[in-house]
Amino acid sequence: MNNYAIVVYWSDEDSVWIAEAPDLEPCAAHGDTREAAVAELRVAMEAWLEVARENGMPIPEARYRPATVAAE
């Protein structure tokens, strides 16, 4: 589970931090802090993977890599 990318961003609409695991769609969580959102996401990721295993669903490989911007 530690190889999956986690994307964290602020949601003005919800006034919370959102954490998502792009390789495990849909797998997201939120929290009042970045750390809380990531902690909740880790719980959600474990549950996502457990349900996939129990139902014989394929477990996606960790592939997501965020785009990077070259420094000027």
Summary of the structure (lengths in Angstrom):
residues: 72
radius of gyration: 13.5
end to end distance: 34.6
largest distance: 48.3
contacts: 165
relative contact order: 0.21
helix: 33%
strand: 19%
